[in-house]
Amino acid sequence: MTVQAAREKLHEVIDHANEKEVFALLTLVEGIENTSYDYDDTTLSMLKERSEAYLSGKSQTFSVEESLNRIKAHRKK
């Protein structure tokens, strides 16, 4: 899809959107514009440690499917 085609599709969606949808789209767009995050040193350290544990294989990870199955099993209890 070209940028022009995407723009046209977005205009069509907005033209036919109800009030709730218009504000939801606006919130989404504003969220994309405000993507600068400032993390403190403690958070950055924690993220680095988790990343290193994941990359080294020290931390246990699950696929989306595995996670959903674990959640479903837990809810059955």
PDB file of N, CA, C and O in Angstrom:
ATOM      1  N   MET A   1       0.856  -1.177   0.000  1.00  0.00           N
ATOM      2  CA  MET A   1       0.000   0.000   0.000  1.00  0.00           C
ATOM      3  C   MET A   1       0.896   1.232   0.000  1.00  0.00           C
ATOM      4  O   MET A   1       1.877   1.296   0.740  1.00  0.00           O
ATOM      5  N   THR A   2       0.559   2.185  -0.816  1.00  0.00           N
ATOM      6  CA  THR A   2       1.336   3.421  -0.872  1.00  0.00           C
ATOM      7  C   THR A   2       0.904   4.359   0.241  1.00  0.00           C
ATOM      8  O   THR A   2      -0.152   4.177   0.847  1.00  0.00           O
ATOM      9  N   VAL A   3       1.719   5.352   0.501  1.00  0.00           N
ATOM     10  CA  VAL A   3       1.379   6.350   1.517  1.00  0.00           C
ATOM     11  C   VAL A   3       0.102   7.080   1.115  1.00  0.00           C
ATOM     12  O   VAL A   3      -0.761   7.337   1.954  1.00  0.00           O
ATOM     13  N   GLN A   4      -0.013   7.410  -0.154  1.00  0.00           N
ATOM     14  CA  GLN A   4      -1.207   8.110  -0.630  1.00  0.00           C
ATOM     15  C   GLN A   4      -2.463   7.261  -0.419  1.00  0.00           C
ATOM     16  O   GLN A   4      -3.496   7.779   0.003  1.00  0.00           O
ATOM     17  N   ALA A   5      -2.378   5.972  -0.709  1.00  0.00           N
ATOM     18  CA  ALA A   5      -3.522   5.082  -0.514  1.00  0.00           C
ATOM     19  C   ALA A   5      -3.875   4.977   0.965  1.00  0.00           C
ATOM     20  O   ALA A   5      -5.052   4.953   1.325  1.00  0.00           O
ATOM     21  N   ALA A   6      -2.865   4.915   1.814  1.00  0.00           N
ATOM     22  CA  ALA A   6      -3.100   4.854   3.254  1.00  0.00           C
ATOM     23  C   ALA A   6      -3.769   6.126   3.751  1.00  0.00           C
ATOM     24  O   ALA A   6      -4.679   6.071   4.579  1.00  0.00           O
ATOM     25  N   ARG A   7      -3.323   7.271   3.249  1.00  0.00           N
ATOM     26  CA  ARG A   7      -3.944   8.544   3.634  1.00  0.00           C
ATOM     27  C   ARG A   7      -5.412   8.586   3.234  1.00  0.00           C
ATOM     28  O   ARG A   7      -6.270   9.001   4.013  1.00  0.00           O
ATOM     29  N   GLU A   8      -5.688   8.149   2.007  1.00  0.00           N
ATOM     30  CA  GLU A   8      -7.068   8.145   1.532  1.00  0.00           C
ATOM     31  C   GLU A   8      -7.941   7.231   2.389  1.00  0.00           C
ATOM     32  O   GLU A   8      -9.077   7.571   2.720  1.00  0.00           O
ATOM     33  N   LYS A   9      -7.399   6.076   2.741  1.00  0.00           N
ATOM     34  CA  LYS A   9      -8.152   5.138   3.574  1.00  0.00           C
ATOM     35  C   LYS A   9      -8.414   5.743   4.952  1.00  0.00           C
ATOM     36  O   LYS A   9      -9.519   5.624   5.482  1.00  0.00           O
ATOM     37  N   LEU A  10      -7.402   6.392   5.535  1.00  0.00           N
ATOM     38  CA  LEU A  10      -7.582   7.036   6.837  1.00  0.00           C
ATOM     39  C   LEU A  10      -8.632   8.136   6.769  1.00  0.00           C
ATOM     40  O   LEU A  10      -9.453   8.265   7.677  1.00  0.00           O
ATOM     41  N   HIS A  11      -8.614   8.928   5.708  1.00  0.00           N
ATOM     42  CA  HIS A  11      -9.624   9.979   5.552  1.00  0.00           C
ATOM     43  C   HIS A  11     -11.020   9.366   5.493  1.00  0.00           C
ATOM     44  O   HIS A  11     -11.962   9.890   6.088  1.00  0.00           O
ATOM     45  N   GLU A  12     -11.147   8.258   4.775  1.00  0.00           N
ATOM     46  CA  GLU A  12     -12.444   7.595   4.670  1.00  0.00           C
ATOM     47  C   GLU A  12     -12.901   7.072   6.029  1.00  0.00           C
ATOM     48  O   GLU A  12     -14.067   7.214   6.398  1.00  0.00           O
ATOM     49  N   VAL A  13     -11.974   6.467   6.768  1.00  0.00           N
ATOM     50  CA  VAL A  13     -12.304   5.955   8.098  1.00  0.00           C
ATOM     51  C   VAL A  13     -12.757   7.094   9.009  1.00  0.00           C
ATOM     52  O   VAL A  13     -13.765   6.972   9.706  1.00  0.00           O
ATOM     53  N   ILE A  14     -12.021   8.191   9.003  1.00  0.00           N
ATOM     54  CA  ILE A  14     -12.346   9.333   9.862  1.00  0.00           C
ATOM     55  C   ILE A  14     -13.681   9.945   9.454  1.00  0.00           C
ATOM     56  O   ILE A  14     -14.481  10.314  10.314  1.00  0.00           O
ATOM     57  N   ASP A  15     -13.928  10.055   8.156  1.00  0.00           N
ATOM     58  CA  ASP A  15     -15.188  10.637   7.682  1.00  0.00           C
ATOM     59  C   ASP A  15     -16.402   9.836   8.141  1.00  0.00           C
ATOM     60  O   ASP A  15     -17.478  10.405   8.323  1.00  0.00           O
ATOM     61  N   HIS A  16     -16.250   8.532   8.330  1.00  0.00           N
ATOM     62  CA  HIS A  16     -17.382   7.685   8.708  1.00  0.00           C
ATOM     63  C   HIS A  16     -17.360   7.265  10.175  1.00  0.00           C
ATOM     64  O   HIS A  16     -18.228   6.509  10.612  1.00  0.00           O
ATOM     65  N   ALA A  17     -16.387   7.743  10.934  1.00  0.00           N
ATOM     66  CA  ALA A  17     -16.244   7.347  12.336  1.00  0.00           C
ATOM     67  C   ALA A  17     -17.241   8.089  13.216  1.00  0.00           C
ATOM     68  O   ALA A  17     -17.600   9.238  12.959  1.00  0.00           O
ATOM     69  N   ASN A  18     -17.677   7.389  14.269  1.00  0.00           N
ATOM     70  CA  ASN A  18     -18.524   8.061  15.254  1.00  0.00           C
ATOM     71  C   ASN A  18     -17.630   8.841  16.223  1.00  0.00           C
ATOM     72  O   ASN A  18     -16.404   8.776  16.132  1.00  0.00           O
ATOM     73  N   GLU A  19     -18.233   9.559  17.122  1.00  0.00           N
ATOM     74  CA  GLU A  19     -17.487  10.434  18.039  1.00  0.00           C
ATOM     75  C   GLU A  19     -16.454   9.656  18.847  1.00  0.00           C
ATOM     76  O   GLU A  19     -15.314  10.095  18.995  1.00  0.00           O
ATOM     77  N   LYS A  20     -16.858   8.499  19.368  1.00  0.00           N
ATOM     78  CA  LYS A  20     -15.959   7.690  20.188  1.00  0.00           C
ATOM     79  C   LYS A  20     -14.743   7.236  19.372  1.00  0.00           C
ATOM     80  O   LYS A  20     -13.617   7.262  19.870  1.00  0.00           O
ATOM     81  N   GLU A  21     -14.964   6.827  18.140  1.00  0.00           N
ATOM     82  CA  GLU A  21     -13.873   6.372  17.280  1.00  0.00           C
ATOM     83  C   GLU A  21     -12.930   7.509  16.913  1.00  0.00           C
ATOM     84  O   GLU A  21     -11.717   7.314  16.839  1.00  0.00           O
ATOM     85  N   VAL A  22     -13.484   8.693  16.684  1.00  0.00           N
ATOM     86  CA  VAL A  22     -12.642   9.848  16.348  1.00  0.00           C
ATOM     87  C   VAL A  22     -11.690  10.156  17.494  1.00  0.00           C
ATOM     88  O   VAL A  22     -10.500  10.387  17.275  1.00  0.00           O
ATOM     89  N   PHE A  23     -12.220  10.158  18.730  1.00  0.00           N
ATOM     90  CA  PHE A  23     -11.370  10.456  19.872  1.00  0.00           C
ATOM     91  C   PHE A  23     -10.368   9.337  20.141  1.00  0.00           C
ATOM     92  O   PHE A  23      -9.253   9.604  20.590  1.00  0.00           O
ATOM     93  N   ALA A  24     -10.749   8.092  19.873  1.00  0.00           N
ATOM     94  CA  ALA A  24      -9.819   6.976  20.025  1.00  0.00           C
ATOM     95  C   ALA A  24      -8.666   7.107  19.034  1.00  0.00           C
ATOM     96  O   ALA A  24      -7.507   6.901  19.393  1.00  0.00           O
ATOM     97  N   LEU A  25      -8.984   7.450  17.793  1.00  0.00           N
ATOM     98  CA  LEU A  25      -7.936   7.645  16.784  1.00  0.00           C
ATOM     99  C   LEU A  25      -7.024   8.806  17.158  1.00  0.00           C
ATOM    100  O   LEU A  25      -5.807   8.721  16.998  1.00  0.00           O
ATOM    101  N   LEU A  26      -7.607   9.881  17.652  1.00  0.00           N
ATOM    102  CA  LEU A  26      -6.806  11.032  18.070  1.00  0.00           C
ATOM    103  C   LEU A  26      -5.861  10.647  19.203  1.00  0.00           C
ATOM    104  O   LEU A  26      -4.697  11.046  19.202  1.00  0.00           O
ATOM    105  N   THR A  27      -6.349   9.881  20.160  1.00  0.00           N
ATOM    106  CA  THR A  27      -5.508   9.428  21.266  1.00  0.00           C
ATOM    107  C   THR A  27      -4.358   8.578  20.754  1.00  0.00           C
ATOM    108  O   THR A  27      -3.226   8.709  21.217  1.00  0.00           O
ATOM    109  N   LEU A  28      -4.648   7.714  19.806  1.00  0.00           N
ATOM    110  CA  LEU A  28      -3.613   6.873  19.217  1.00  0.00           C
ATOM    111  C   LEU A  28      -2.541   7.717  18.536  1.00  0.00           C
ATOM    112  O   LEU A  28      -1.349   7.489  18.744  1.00  0.00           O
ATOM    113  N   VAL A  29      -2.949   8.677  17.735  1.00  0.00           N
ATOM    114  CA  VAL A  29      -1.999   9.525  17.016  1.00  0.00           C
ATOM    115  C   VAL A  29      -1.180  10.366  17.987  1.00  0.00           C
ATOM    116  O   VAL A  29       0.032  10.505  17.824  1.00  0.00           O
ATOM    117  N   GLU A  30      -1.832  10.921  18.986  1.00  0.00           N
ATOM    118  CA  GLU A  30      -1.096  11.722  19.961  1.00  0.00           C
ATOM    119  C   GLU A  30      -0.111  10.863  20.738  1.00  0.00           C
ATOM    120  O   GLU A  30       0.962  11.338  21.113  1.00  0.00           O
ATOM    121  N   GLY A  31      -0.460   9.604  20.985  1.00  0.00           N
ATOM    122  CA  GLY A  31       0.448   8.692  21.681  1.00  0.00           C
ATOM    123  C   GLY A  31       1.695   8.421  20.877  1.00  0.00           C
ATOM    124  O   GLY A  31       2.781   8.285  21.439  1.00  0.00           O
ATOM    125  N   ILE A  32       1.553   8.340  19.560  1.00  0.00           N
ATOM    126  CA  ILE A  32       2.703   8.105  18.681  1.00  0.00           C
ATOM    127  C   ILE A  32       3.622   9.320  18.697  1.00  0.00           C
ATOM    128  O   ILE A  32       4.844   9.176  18.671  1.00  0.00           O
ATOM    129  N   GLU A  33       3.047  10.502  18.740  1.00  0.00           N
ATOM    130  CA  GLU A  33       3.845  11.729  18.733  1.00  0.00           C
ATOM    131  C   GLU A  33       4.641  11.890  20.017  1.00  0.00           C
ATOM    132  O   GLU A  33       5.726  12.471  20.002  1.00  0.00           O
ATOM    133  N   ASN A  34       4.118  11.384  21.128  1.00  0.00           N
ATOM    134  CA  ASN A  34       4.753  11.568  22.433  1.00  0.00           C
ATOM    135  C   ASN A  34       5.458  10.286  22.871  1.00  0.00           C
ATOM    136  O   ASN A  34       5.094   9.690  23.884  1.00  0.00           O
ATOM    137  N   THR A  35       6.453   9.869  22.118  1.00  0.00           N
ATOM    138  CA  THR A  35       7.116   8.608  22.430  1.00  0.00           C
ATOM    139  C   THR A  35       8.499   8.776  23.042  1.00  0.00           C
ATOM    140  O   THR A  35       9.309   7.850  22.992  1.00  0.00           O
ATOM    141  N   SER A  36       8.778   9.913  23.606  1.00  0.00           N
ATOM    142  CA  SER A  36      10.069  10.065  24.268  1.00  0.00           C
ATOM    143  C   SER A  36       9.894   9.704  25.741  1.00  0.00           C
ATOM    144  O   SER A  36       9.041  10.251  26.440  1.00  0.00           O
ATOM    145  N   TYR A  37      10.727   8.769  26.190  1.00  0.00           N
ATOM    146  CA  TYR A  37      10.642   8.304  27.566  1.00  0.00           C
ATOM    147  C   TYR A  37      11.933   8.635  28.278  1.00  0.00           C
ATOM    148  O   TYR A  37      13.019   8.536  27.708  1.00  0.00           O
ATOM    149  N   ASP A  38      11.802   9.026  29.523  1.00  0.00           N
ATOM    150  CA  ASP A  38      12.963   9.275  30.358  1.00  0.00           C
ATOM    151  C   ASP A  38      12.930   8.272  31.504  1.00  0.00           C
ATOM    152  O   ASP A  38      12.062   8.336  32.375  1.00  0.00           O
ATOM    153  N   TYR A  39      13.887   7.345  31.495  1.00  0.00           N
ATOM    154  CA  TYR A  39      13.970   6.343  32.544  1.00  0.00           C
ATOM    155  C   TYR A  39      15.035   6.747  33.543  1.00  0.00           C
ATOM    156  O   TYR A  39      16.077   7.294  33.183  1.00  0.00           O
ATOM    157  N   ASP A  40      14.750   6.464  34.810  1.00  0.00           N
ATOM    158  CA  ASP A  40      15.765   6.747  35.826  1.00  0.00           C
ATOM    159  C   ASP A  40      16.823   5.642  35.794  1.00  0.00           C
ATOM    160  O   ASP A  40      16.649   4.624  35.125  1.00  0.00           O
ATOM    161  N   ASP A  41      17.910   5.854  36.519  1.00  0.00           N
ATOM    162  CA  ASP A  41      19.028   4.909  36.501  1.00  0.00           C
ATOM    163  C   ASP A  41      18.630   3.528  37.006  1.00  0.00           C
ATOM    164  O   ASP A  41      19.120   2.520  36.497  1.00  0.00           O
ATOM    165  N   THR A  42      17.751   3.472  37.997  1.00  0.00           N
ATOM    166  CA  THR A  42      17.313   2.190  38.541  1.00  0.00           C
ATOM    167  C   THR A  42      16.568   1.381  37.488  1.00  0.00           C
ATOM    168  O   THR A  42      16.803   0.182  37.339  1.00  0.00           O
ATOM    169  N   THR A  43      15.673   2.036  36.758  1.00  0.00           N
ATOM    170  CA  THR A  43      14.902   1.356  35.716  1.00  0.00           C
ATOM    171  C   THR A  43      15.807   0.908  34.579  1.00  0.00           C
ATOM    172  O   THR A  43      15.678  -0.211  34.084  1.00  0.00           O
ATOM    173  N   LEU A  44      16.719   1.774  34.165  1.00  0.00           N
ATOM    174  CA  LEU A  44      17.653   1.412  33.104  1.00  0.00           C
ATOM    175  C   LEU A  44      18.508   0.213  33.505  1.00  0.00           C
ATOM    176  O   LEU A  44      18.759  -0.670  32.683  1.00  0.00           O
ATOM    177  N   SER A  45      18.950   0.173  34.739  1.00  0.00           N
ATOM    178  CA  SER A  45      19.751  -0.943  35.235  1.00  0.00           C
ATOM    179  C   SER A  45      18.942  -2.235  35.214  1.00  0.00           C
ATOM    180  O   SER A  45      19.446  -3.277  34.794  1.00  0.00           O
ATOM    181  N   MET A  46      17.689  -2.173  35.666  1.00  0.00           N
ATOM    182  CA  MET A  46      16.816  -3.337  35.672  1.00  0.00           C
ATOM    183  C   MET A  46      16.572  -3.842  34.257  1.00  0.00           C
ATOM    184  O   MET A  46      16.612  -5.049  34.017  1.00  0.00           O
ATOM    185  N   LEU A  47      16.320  -2.934  33.316  1.00  0.00           N
ATOM    186  CA  LEU A  47      16.094  -3.324  31.926  1.00  0.00           C
ATOM    187  C   LEU A  47      17.338  -3.976  31.326  1.00  0.00           C
ATOM    188  O   LEU A  47      17.237  -4.955  30.587  1.00  0.00           O
ATOM    189  N   LYS A  48      18.495  -3.435  31.643  1.00  0.00           N
ATOM    190  CA  LYS A  48      19.745  -4.004  31.142  1.00  0.00           C
ATOM    191  C   LYS A  48      19.969  -5.408  31.700  1.00  0.00           C
ATOM    192  O   LYS A  48      20.368  -6.315  30.971  1.00  0.00           O
ATOM    193  N   GLU A  49      19.708  -5.582  33.005  1.00  0.00           N
ATOM    194  CA  GLU A  49      19.875  -6.896  33.626  1.00  0.00           C
ATOM    195  C   GLU A  49      18.929  -7.916  32.997  1.00  0.00           C
ATOM    196  O   GLU A  49      19.335  -9.042  32.707  1.00  0.00           O
ATOM    197  N   ARG A  50      17.679  -7.532  32.787  1.00  0.00           N
ATOM    198  CA  ARG A  50      16.709  -8.448  32.189  1.00  0.00           C
ATOM    199  C   ARG A  50      17.085  -8.794  30.750  1.00  0.00           C
ATOM    200  O   ARG A  50      16.946  -9.939  30.318  1.00  0.00           O
ATOM    201  N   SER A  51      17.553  -7.811  30.031  1.00  0.00           N
ATOM    202  CA  SER A  51      17.973  -8.046  28.658  1.00  0.00           C
ATOM    203  C   SER A  51      19.143  -9.029  28.615  1.00  0.00           C
ATOM    204  O   SER A  51      19.148  -9.959  27.807  1.00  0.00           O
ATOM    205  N   GLU A  52      20.131  -8.822  29.486  1.00  0.00           N
ATOM    206  CA  GLU A  52      21.286  -9.707  29.532  1.00  0.00           C
ATOM    207  C   GLU A  52      20.877 -11.125  29.934  1.00  0.00           C
ATOM    208  O   GLU A  52      21.389 -12.099  29.382  1.00  0.00           O
ATOM    209  N   ALA A  53      19.956 -11.241  30.891  1.00  0.00           N
ATOM    210  CA  ALA A  53      19.481 -12.564  31.318  1.00  0.00           C
ATOM    211  C   ALA A  53      18.748 -13.265  30.187  1.00  0.00           C
ATOM    212  O   ALA A  53      18.903 -14.472  30.001  1.00  0.00           O
ATOM    213  N   TYR A  54      17.965 -12.533  29.442  1.00  0.00           N
ATOM    214  CA  TYR A  54      17.236 -13.113  28.309  1.00  0.00           C
ATOM    215  C   TYR A  54      18.210 -13.565  27.224  1.00  0.00           C
ATOM    216  O   TYR A  54      18.114 -14.686  26.725  1.00  0.00           O
ATOM    217  N   LEU A  55      19.142 -12.696  26.863  1.00  0.00           N
ATOM    218  CA  LEU A  55      20.082 -13.006  25.785  1.00  0.00           C
ATOM    219  C   LEU A  55      21.020 -14.155  26.148  1.00  0.00           C
ATOM    220  O   LEU A  55      21.456 -14.898  25.269  1.00  0.00           O
ATOM    221  N   SER A  56      21.332 -14.305  27.423  1.00  0.00           N
ATOM    222  CA  SER A  56      22.235 -15.376  27.839  1.00  0.00           C
ATOM    223  C   SER A  56      21.499 -16.685  28.087  1.00  0.00           C
ATOM    224  O   SER A  56      22.128 -17.728  28.269  1.00  0.00           O
ATOM    225  N   GLY A  57      20.167 -16.637  28.094  1.00  0.00           N
ATOM    226  CA  GLY A  57      19.377 -17.846  28.339  1.00  0.00           C
ATOM    227  C   GLY A  57      19.157 -18.139  29.809  1.00  0.00           C
ATOM    228  O   GLY A  57      18.627 -19.194  30.157  1.00  0.00           O
ATOM    229  N   LYS A  58      19.557 -17.218  30.680  1.00  0.00           N
ATOM    230  CA  LYS A  58      19.392 -17.418  32.120  1.00  0.00           C
ATOM    231  C   LYS A  58      17.945 -17.247  32.572  1.00  0.00           C
ATOM    232  O   LYS A  58      17.534 -17.848  33.564  1.00  0.00           O
ATOM    233  N   SER A  59      17.181 -16.446  31.865  1.00  0.00           N
ATOM    234  CA  SER A  59      15.789 -16.242  32.255  1.00  0.00           C
ATOM    235  C   SER A  59      14.884 -17.109  31.399  1.00  0.00           C
ATOM    236  O   SER A  59      15.142 -17.328  30.215  1.00  0.00           O
ATOM    237  N   GLN A  60      13.824 -17.593  32.015  1.00  0.00           N
ATOM    238  CA  GLN A  60      12.881 -18.441  31.310  1.00  0.00           C
ATOM    239  C   GLN A  60      11.893 -17.555  30.566  1.00  0.00           C
ATOM    240  O   GLN A  60      11.323 -16.630  31.144  1.00  0.00           O
ATOM    241  N   THR A  61      11.694 -17.835  29.300  1.00  0.00           N
ATOM    242  CA  THR A  61      10.756 -17.054  28.502  1.00  0.00           C
ATOM    243  C   THR A  61       9.732 -17.987  27.879  1.00  0.00           C
ATOM    244  O   THR A  61       9.957 -19.190  27.751  1.00  0.00           O
ATOM    245  N   PHE A  62       8.594 -17.400  27.493  1.00  0.00           N
ATOM    246  CA  PHE A  62       7.503 -18.164  26.917  1.00  0.00           C
ATOM    247  C   PHE A  62       7.001 -17.468  25.665  1.00  0.00           C
ATOM    248  O   PHE A  62       7.023 -16.241  25.572  1.00  0.00           O
ATOM    249  N   SER A  63       6.551 -18.260  24.707  1.00  0.00           N
ATOM    250  CA  SER A  63       5.928 -17.683  23.516  1.00  0.00           C
ATOM    251  C   SER A  63       4.543 -17.154  23.908  1.00  0.00           C
ATOM    252  O   SER A  63       4.053 -17.429  25.003  1.00  0.00           O
ATOM    253  N   VAL A  64       3.935 -16.413  23.025  1.00  0.00           N
ATOM    254  CA  VAL A  64       2.586 -15.899  23.286  1.00  0.00           C
ATOM    255  C   VAL A  64       1.633 -17.062  23.512  1.00  0.00           C
ATOM    256  O   VAL A  64       0.820 -17.035  24.436  1.00  0.00           O
ATOM    257  N   GLU A  65       1.734 -18.088  22.660  1.00  0.00           N
ATOM    258  CA  GLU A  65       0.853 -19.247  22.790  1.00  0.00           C
ATOM    259  C   GLU A  65       1.048 -19.952  24.134  1.00  0.00           C
ATOM    260  O   GLU A  65       0.076 -20.325  24.791  1.00  0.00           O
ATOM    261  N   GLU A  66       2.309 -20.133  24.536  1.00  0.00           N
ATOM    262  CA  GLU A  66       2.590 -20.762  25.825  1.00  0.00           C
ATOM    263  C   GLU A  66       2.030 -19.923  26.971  1.00  0.00           C
ATOM    264  O   GLU A  66       1.466 -20.462  27.923  1.00  0.00           O
ATOM    265  N   SER A  67       2.187 -18.630  26.878  1.00  0.00           N
ATOM    266  CA  SER A  67       1.684 -17.737  27.923  1.00  0.00           C
ATOM    267  C   SER A  67       0.173 -17.823  28.040  1.00  0.00           C
ATOM    268  O   SER A  67      -0.367 -17.900  29.144  1.00  0.00           O
ATOM    269  N   LEU A  68      -0.515 -17.810  26.894  1.00  0.00           N
ATOM    270  CA  LEU A  68      -1.970 -17.906  26.908  1.00  0.00           C
ATOM    271  C   LEU A  68      -2.425 -19.243  27.488  1.00  0.00           C
ATOM    272  O   LEU A  68      -3.396 -19.288  28.244  1.00  0.00           O
ATOM    273  N   ASN A  69      -1.741 -20.323  27.147  1.00  0.00           N
ATOM    274  CA  ASN A  69      -2.083 -21.635  27.704  1.00  0.00           C
ATOM    275  C   ASN A  69      -1.875 -21.664  29.213  1.00  0.00           C
ATOM    276  O   ASN A  69      -2.671 -22.254  29.943  1.00  0.00           O
ATOM    277  N   ARG A  70      -0.810 -21.030  29.674  1.00  0.00           N
ATOM    278  CA  ARG A  70      -0.562 -20.968  31.128  1.00  0.00           C
ATOM    279  C   ARG A  70      -1.650 -20.172  31.847  1.00  0.00           C
ATOM    280  O   ARG A  70      -2.085 -20.544  32.936  1.00  0.00           O
ATOM    281  N   ILE A  71      -2.082 -19.080  31.231  1.00  0.00           N
ATOM    282  CA  ILE A  71      -3.150 -18.254  31.813  1.00  0.00           C
ATOM    283  C   ILE A  71      -4.453 -19.044  31.860  1.00  0.00           C
ATOM    284  O   ILE A  71      -5.148 -19.040  32.876  1.00  0.00           O
ATOM    285  N   LYS A  72      -4.786 -19.725  30.756  1.00  0.00           N
ATOM    286  CA  LYS A  72      -6.015 -20.527  30.719  1.00  0.00           C
ATOM    287  C   LYS A  72      -5.991 -21.617  31.774  1.00  0.00           C
ATOM    288  O   LYS A  72      -7.002 -21.861  32.432  1.00  0.00           O
ATOM    289  N   ALA A  73      -4.847 -22.281  31.948  1.00  0.00           N
ATOM    290  CA  ALA A  73      -4.719 -23.338  32.952  1.00  0.00           C
ATOM    291  C   ALA A  73      -4.889 -22.766  34.356  1.00  0.00           C
ATOM    292  O   ALA A  73      -5.516 -23.380  35.218  1.00  0.00           O
ATOM    293  N   HIS A  74      -4.326 -21.591  34.569  1.00  0.00           N
ATOM    294  CA  HIS A  74      -4.437 -20.960  35.889  1.00  0.00           C
ATOM    295  C   HIS A  74      -5.876 -20.556  36.190  1.00  0.00           C
ATOM    296  O   HIS A  74      -6.330 -20.682  37.328  1.00  0.00           O
ATOM    297  N   ARG A  75      -6.592 -20.073  35.185  1.00  0.00           N
ATOM    298  CA  ARG A  75      -7.981 -19.663  35.387  1.00  0.00           C
ATOM    299  C   ARG A  75      -8.901 -20.836  35.680  1.00  0.00           C
ATOM    300  O   ARG A  75      -9.925 -20.666  36.341  1.00  0.00           O
ATOM    301  N   LYS A  76      -8.552 -22.024  35.199  1.00  0.00           N
ATOM    302  CA  LYS A  76      -9.370 -23.211  35.440  1.00  0.00           C
ATOM    303  C   LYS A  76      -9.307 -23.651  36.905  1.00  0.00           C
ATOM    304  O   LYS A  76     -10.213 -24.328  37.392  1.00  0.00           O
ATOM    305  N   LYS A  77      -8.238 -23.266  37.604  1.00  0.00           N
ATOM    306  CA  LYS A  77      -8.065 -23.685  39.011  1.00  0.00           C
ATOM    307  C   LYS A  77      -9.027 -22.994  39.933  1.00  0.00           C
ATOM    308  O   LYS A  77      -9.009 -23.237  41.139  1.00  0.00           O
TER     309      LYS A  77
END
